[in-house]
Amino acid sequence: MMPQKLSLHDLERAKGLLETVGPAAAYDYLSAKGYRYAVLANGVAKGGLYLAMRLLIL
C-alpha cells in the first residue's frame, strides 16, 4: 500500500494522539495511513525491535 498524502489535519491528529494517548497511538494512526516506518517506530517505542523488524518484513 502506498502511503497516503498527509494533510495538516492528519498531522494535527497524530500530534494530538501523541500528546493525549501516547506514541503507540500516533504510530498506529500513521501506520493506517500507509507509513511503514510507523510500524518499526511503534515496535521500538514498545521495546520490541525484533518484532517490529518482523512486521516490516511481512
N, C-alpha and C positions, 0 to 999 in steps of 0.2 A: 504494500500500500504506500503510495506516495504521500508525503506529509502535506497536510492542508496549509494553505497560507494563513498565518495568524493575523488576526485583526487586533486593533488596540483593545477592543472588548475582551478578546481571548487572553491577551497578556494581563489585563487587569483582573480577570477571573483567576488566572493562575497565581498571580500575586496575592489575591485575597485568600485563596486556598492555602497558600504557603503561610500566610500570617495568622490565619484563624485555625486551620486544621493541622498543618504541618507539611513537610516536604513530600511525604509519600502521596498525599492527595494532589498536590500540584503536579508531581511527576505522572501520576495516573491520568490526570487531565491531558497533559501534553502527549502522553503515550496514545491516548484515544484519538488524538488529532494526527497520529501517524509518525510521531517523532520517536524513533527507536532509541536514540540516546537517552531518553527519559526512562526507558526500561533499565538500562545499565545504571543510571544515576539513582534510581529508586532502589535497586539492589544494593548499591553501595551505602545509601542512606540507611537501609535496614540492616546493614552489616553482613550482607551475603554476596560478596563479589563473585564467587564461583557460580552461584545460582543466577545472578544477573548475566554473566557471560553465557551460560547455557541457554537462557531465554533469548538472547540475541541471536544465537546460532539457529534456533528453531525457525 
